């Protein structure tokens, strides 16, 4: 009887779970777009006064990034920050004053005032929506960014395809690491250059050691290893914009040919 009851409870829980994606689609997507690359957003707002996209509300990836950056503490565990975001979201949806806006004023000035969602969204829906918004930005960086591999996967493929392994060293709350991922690693030219000749491995330097006895640098940092996986070609640290990063990749590629 206990197993039957447990199965019934689990089934009810699964079918009764609220989808944050569905909540967003039904109650938010009429105003908020989904994913638009950061590079396009920056040009739209900073250079063309929103004339390219004519957005009337922040995109979902803008919301995801801004909420994770400004609400709660990124250094805590994700569940603690999600709880803080849920509390903020519930308060903001009921009374969306400009003082509570997470999007910078130089961008939010282009948007229409947000109407109150009081009595239009319940507590369970807010919880599901908070979780969906929290996860969305990272999901989009993976989906639209450079393909990532584990080190073991990269080592096998590097030997087979004669590609260079590049390890991106980061820590979760490093703002320049975050900026690198959001602006540079999703750029089409960067993706084309990396995917052609390199295999990307992301390593959290707080929890993992680097291979070949490499000493970690400050973050973000990049460690280039030859296709045989037995020699370090170059290590470098610091944020790179698109042009500088592509220049670095081409330099490492030429270096690998000469050695």
C-alpha positions as CSV (number, residue, x, y, z in Angstrom):
1,X,0.0,0.0,0.0
2,X,2.8,2.4,0.9
3,X,4.5,1.9,-2.5
4,X,1.2,2.5,-4.3
5,X,0.5,5.7,-2.3
6,X,4.0,6.9,-3.0
7,X,3.6,6.3,-6.7
8,X,0.3,8.2,-6.7
9,X,1.8,11.1,-4.9
10,X,4.8,11.2,-7.3
11,X,2.5,11.1,-10.3
12,X,0.3,13.9,-8.9
13,X,3.4,15.9,-8.2
14,X,4.8,15.4,-11.7
15,X,1.6,16.2,-13.5
16,X,0.8,19.1,-11.1
17,X,4.2,20.8,-11.5
18,X,3.9,24.3,-13.0
19,X,6.1,25.1,-16.0
20,X,7.9,28.4,-15.7
21,X,8.3,28.4,-19.5
22,X,4.5,28.1,-19.9
23,X,4.0,30.9,-17.3
24,X,6.3,33.1,-19.3
25,X,4.7,32.3,-22.6
26,X,1.2,32.9,-21.4
27,X,1.8,36.0,-19.1
28,X,5.0,37.7,-20.2
29,X,5.9,37.0,-23.8
30,X,3.4,39.5,-25.3
31,X,5.8,42.2,-24.1
32,X,9.2,40.4,-23.5
33,X,11.1,38.9,-26.4
34,X,13.1,35.7,-25.8
35,X,16.8,35.5,-26.8
36,X,18.6,38.3,-28.6
37,X,22.4,38.2,-28.6
38,X,24.1,40.7,-26.2
39,X,26.2,42.2,-29.1
40,X,23.0,43.2,-30.9
41,X,21.4,44.5,-27.7
42,X,24.5,46.6,-26.9
43,X,24.5,48.2,-30.4
44,X,20.7,48.7,-30.3
45,X,20.7,50.6,-27.0
46,X,24.2,52.2,-26.8
47,X,24.6,53.3,-30.4
48,X,21.2,53.4,-32.1
49,X,18.8,54.5,-29.2
50,X,16.7,51.3,-29.6
51,X,15.9,52.1,-33.3
52,X,17.2,48.7,-34.5
53,X,14.9,46.5,-32.4
54,X,12.3,48.9,-31.0
55,X,12.0,46.9,-27.8
56,X,9.3,47.9,-25.3
57,X,10.5,45.6,-22.5
58,X,13.8,43.8,-21.7
59,X,14.4,40.5,-23.4
60,X,14.3,37.3,-21.4
61,X,18.1,36.9,-21.5
62,X,18.5,40.5,-20.3
63,X,16.2,39.7,-17.4
64,X,18.0,36.5,-16.6
65,X,21.4,38.2,-16.6
66,X,20.3,41.3,-14.7
67,X,18.4,39.4,-12.0
68,X,21.3,37.0,-11.3
69,X,23.7,39.9,-11.2
70,X,21.7,42.3,-9.0
71,X,19.5,40.1,-6.8
72,X,20.9,38.0,-4.0
73,X,24.5,36.9,-3.7
74,X,26.1,35.0,-6.6
75,X,28.7,33.6,-4.1
76,X,26.0,31.6,-2.2
77,X,24.6,28.3,-3.5
78,X,22.2,28.6,-6.4
79,X,19.1,27.5,-4.4
80,X,19.7,30.4,-1.9
81,X,19.9,32.9,-4.7
82,X,16.8,31.5,-6.4
83,X,14.9,32.0,-3.2
84,X,16.0,35.6,-3.0
85,X,15.1,36.1,-6.7
86,X,11.6,34.6,-6.1
87,X,11.0,37.1,-3.2
88,X,12.1,40.0,-5.4
89,X,10.0,38.8,-8.4
90,X,6.9,38.5,-6.3
91,X,7.3,42.0,-4.9
92,X,8.2,43.5,-8.3
93,X,5.3,41.9,-10.2
94,X,2.8,43.2,-7.6
95,X,4.3,46.7,-7.6
96,X,6.7,47.2,-10.6
97,X,8.1,50.6,-9.7
98,X,11.1,51.9,-11.5
99,X,13.1,51.9,-8.3
100,X,13.0,48.1,-8.2
101,X,14.1,47.7,-11.9
102,X,17.1,45.4,-12.3
103,X,17.9,46.7,-15.8
104,X,20.1,49.8,-15.9
105,X,18.4,53.1,-16.3
106,X,20.2,53.9,-19.6
107,X,18.4,50.9,-21.1
108,X,15.1,50.8,-19.1
109,X,14.4,54.4,-20.2
110,X,13.4,53.0,-23.6
111,X,10.7,50.7,-22.1
112,X,7.0,51.1,-21.5
113,X,5.9,51.2,-17.8
114,X,5.2,47.7,-16.7
115,X,1.6,47.1,-15.5
116,X,1.1,45.4,-12.1
117,X,0.5,41.7,-12.2
118,X,-1.2,41.7,-8.8
119,X,-4.0,39.0,-8.6
120,X,-2.9,37.8,-12.1
121,X,-0.1,35.5,-11.1
122,X,-0.1,33.2,-8.1
123,X,2.7,32.2,-5.7
124,X,3.4,28.8,-7.4
125,X,3.6,30.5,-10.8
126,X,6.0,33.1,-9.5
127,X,8.2,30.3,-8.1
128,X,8.2,28.5,-11.4
129,X,8.8,31.7,-13.3
130,X,11.8,32.7,-11.0
131,X,13.4,29.3,-11.7
132,X,12.9,29.6,-15.4
133,X,14.3,33.1,-15.6
134,X,17.3,32.1,-13.4
135,X,18.2,29.2,-15.7
136,X,17.5,30.8,-19.0
137,X,20.6,33.0,-19.5
138,X,23.1,30.1,-18.8
139,X,21.0,27.8,-21.0
140,X,21.2,30.3,-23.9
141,X,25.0,30.8,-23.5
142,X,25.4,27.0,-23.9
143,X,22.9,26.8,-26.7
144,X,24.2,29.8,-28.7
145,X,27.9,29.7,-27.6
146,X,30.9,27.7,-28.5
147,X,30.6,23.9,-28.2
148,X,32.0,22.8,-24.8
149,X,33.7,19.5,-24.0
150,X,35.0,17.7,-20.9
151,X,38.8,17.5,-20.9
152,X,38.8,13.8,-21.6
153,X,36.5,14.3,-24.6
154,X,38.7,17.1,-25.9
155,X,41.8,15.1,-25.5
156,X,40.4,12.2,-27.6
157,X,39.1,14.6,-30.3
158,X,42.2,16.7,-30.4
159,X,44.4,13.7,-31.3
160,X,41.8,12.5,-33.9
161,X,41.1,15.9,-35.5
162,X,44.4,17.6,-34.9
163,X,42.9,20.5,-32.9
164,X,44.2,22.6,-30.1
165,X,42.6,22.3,-26.6
166,X,41.8,25.6,-25.0
167,X,40.8,25.6,-21.4
168,X,38.8,28.6,-20.2
169,X,39.4,29.0,-16.5
170,X,36.7,30.8,-14.5
171,X,35.1,31.2,-11.2
172,X,31.3,31.6,-11.0
173,X,31.1,35.1,-9.6
174,X,34.0,36.6,-11.6
175,X,32.3,39.5,-13.5
176,X,34.9,39.5,-16.3
177,X,34.4,35.8,-16.8
178,X,30.6,36.4,-17.0
179,X,31.1,39.3,-19.5
180,X,33.4,37.1,-21.6
181,X,30.8,34.3,-21.9
182,X,27.9,36.7,-22.5
183,X,29.5,38.9,-25.1
184,X,32.5,37.2,-26.7
185,X,31.9,33.4,-26.6
186,X,28.5,33.7,-28.3
187,X,29.8,35.9,-31.1
188,X,29.5,34.2,-34.5
189,X,33.1,35.0,-35.6
190,X,34.5,33.7,-32.4
191,X,32.5,30.6,-32.6
192,X,33.6,29.9,-36.2
193,X,37.3,30.4,-35.3
194,X,37.1,28.3,-32.2
195,X,35.0,25.5,-33.7
196,X,37.3,25.2,-36.7
197,X,40.6,24.7,-34.9
198,X,40.0,24.4,-31.2
199,X,38.2,22.4,-28.6
200,X,36.8,24.4,-25.6
201,X,36.9,23.1,-22.1
202,X,35.5,25.2,-19.2
203,X,37.1,24.7,-15.8
204,X,35.8,26.1,-12.5
205,X,39.2,27.0,-10.9
206,X,37.6,26.9,-7.4
207,X,36.7,23.2,-7.7
208,X,39.1,21.7,-10.3
209,X,42.8,21.5,-10.9
210,X,44.3,22.2,-14.4
211,X,46.0,19.3,-16.3
212,X,49.7,18.9,-16.9
213,X,50.5,20.6,-13.6
214,X,49.6,24.0,-15.1
215,X,49.5,26.8,-12.4
216,X,46.2,28.7,-12.4
217,X,46.2,32.4,-13.4
218,X,43.7,35.1,-12.4
219,X,40.3,34.8,-14.1
220,X,39.2,34.7,-16.9
221,X,42.2,32.8,-18.1
222,X,43.0,30.6,-21.1
223,X,45.4,27.7,-21.3
224,X,46.2,26.3,-24.8
225,X,47.4,22.7,-25.1
226,X,48.7,21.0,-28.2
227,X,46.7,18.3,-30.1
228,X,48.6,15.5,-28.4
229,X,47.7,16.8,-25.0
230,X,51.3,16.7,-23.8
231,X,52.6,20.3,-24.2
232,X,51.3,23.7,-23.1
233,X,51.4,26.2,-26.0
234,X,50.4,29.4,-24.1
235,X,48.7,30.6,-21.0
236,X,47.1,34.0,-20.7
237,X,44.8,35.9,-18.4
238,X,42.3,38.7,-18.6
239,X,39.2,39.7,-20.5
240,X,39.5,39.9,-24.3
241,X,37.0,41.6,-26.6
242,X,36.0,39.9,-29.8
243,X,38.8,41.3,-32.0
244,X,41.6,40.7,-29.4
245,X,40.4,37.1,-28.7
246,X,40.3,36.2,-32.4
247,X,43.7,37.7,-32.8
248,X,44.9,35.5,-29.9
249,X,43.4,32.4,-31.3
250,X,45.1,33.0,-34.7
251,X,48.4,33.6,-33.0
252,X,48.2,30.3,-31.1
253,X,47.2,28.5,-34.2
254,X,50.3,29.8,-36.0
255,X,52.4,29.0,-32.9
256,X,51.2,25.4,-33.0
257,X,52.3,25.0,-36.6
258,X,55.8,26.3,-36.0
259,X,56.4,23.9,-33.1
